[in-house]
């Protein structure tokens, strides 16, 4: 199983948490909560 770093931050412009996986080009998602953004990132990984 591969492991990836997920960077999660609040975007004031989007009014959402953004989750980015820098090792995977274009892999980013969002969520209304920190946990939701993390869950979405885990799904697309």
N, C-alpha and C positions, 0 to 999 in steps of 0.2 A: 504494500500500500504506500502510495506517495504522500508526502506531507508538503503542504504549501503554507506560506505566510499569508495571512489575511489581514489587511489593514482596514480598519473601520473608523470612520470619522463622521461628524455631523456636518451636513451641508446646509447652510442658512438659505442659500438660493433655492435649493430643492425642498427645503423643510423636511429632510429625511436623512437617515443614516446611510452612508455609502460604504460598501464593502468592495475592496479591490484585491485581486490576486495578481501581484506584480509578475510572477513567473509565467503566468498564462496571458498572452497578449489578448487584450480586449475583454478580459474576464472581470466584469464589475456588475454589481447589482445594488439594489437599495431596499430599504424597509422603514416602516414607521417607528420601529424600535431597534435597539442594538441587536437583540436576539433574533429578530425577524431578518435583518440584513445578513447576519451570520448564517442563519438557516438557508437563505436563498443562495448564498455563496457556496455552501457545502453541496447543494443540489447541482449547481452548474459545474462544479469541479468534477 
